[in-house]
Amino acid sequence: MEVYGQIAGLLGHPRAAQMVGWIMHWSDFKKIPYQRVVNRFGGLASGYTRGDREAHKKDLEDEGIKVREDYTVDLDKYLWKPKMDFVKKVE
């Protein structure tokens, strides 16, 4: 599970979280696992490409991720924490 700002930061543009959202919105679901991207509060996307938050919830639950009633996930449990060698490769 990643957040938009985390991806933007890894790409060297920490203020470009909204752009990451647009890229995810128009990406090919089969190539990019964009269902794993949520906002900084763990919130699911209301403008999810494959439908609404219910569709986003279903895709995450299909992967075994628990989604709360308020359409958020526990970032303490699910947030991806890349190792430093990965971060250095991206830089």
ChimeraX attribute file (.defattr): number of C-alpha atoms within 10 A of each C-alpha:
attribute: neighborCount
match mode: 1-to-1
recipient: residues
	/A:1	19
	/A:2	20
	/A:3	21
	/A:4	21
	/A:5	22
	/A:6	22
	/A:7	17
	/A:8	18
	/A:9	15
	/A:10	16
	/A:11	14
	/A:12	12
	/A:13	14
	/A:14	13
	/A:15	13
	/A:16	16
	/A:17	19
	/A:18	13
	/A:19	14
	/A:20	19
	/A:21	23
	/A:22	12
	/A:23	12
	/A:24	19
	/A:25	17
	/A:26	10
	/A:27	14
	/A:28	12
	/A:29	13
	/A:30	7
	/A:31	7
	/A:32	10
	/A:33	12
	/A:34	22
	/A:35	23
	/A:36	18
	/A:37	25
	/A:38	22
	/A:39	19
	/A:40	15
	/A:41	11
	/A:42	21
	/A:43	19
	/A:44	25
	/A:45	22
	/A:46	13
	/A:47	12
	/A:48	18
	/A:49	19
	/A:50	13
	/A:51	11
	/A:52	13
	/A:53	18
	/A:54	15
	/A:55	17
	/A:56	25
	/A:57	22
	/A:58	15
	/A:59	16
	/A:60	19
	/A:61	12
	/A:62	10
	/A:63	10
	/A:64	9
	/A:65	17
	/A:66	17
	/A:67	18
	/A:68	12
	/A:69	8
	/A:70	8
	/A:71	16
	/A:72	18
	/A:73	23
	/A:74	15
	/A:75	17
	/A:76	8
	/A:77	10
	/A:78	14
	/A:79	18
	/A:80	14
	/A:81	10
	/A:82	10
	/A:83	8
	/A:84	9
	/A:85	8
	/A:86	10
	/A:87	13
	/A:88	9
	/A:89	8
	/A:90	10
	/A:91	9
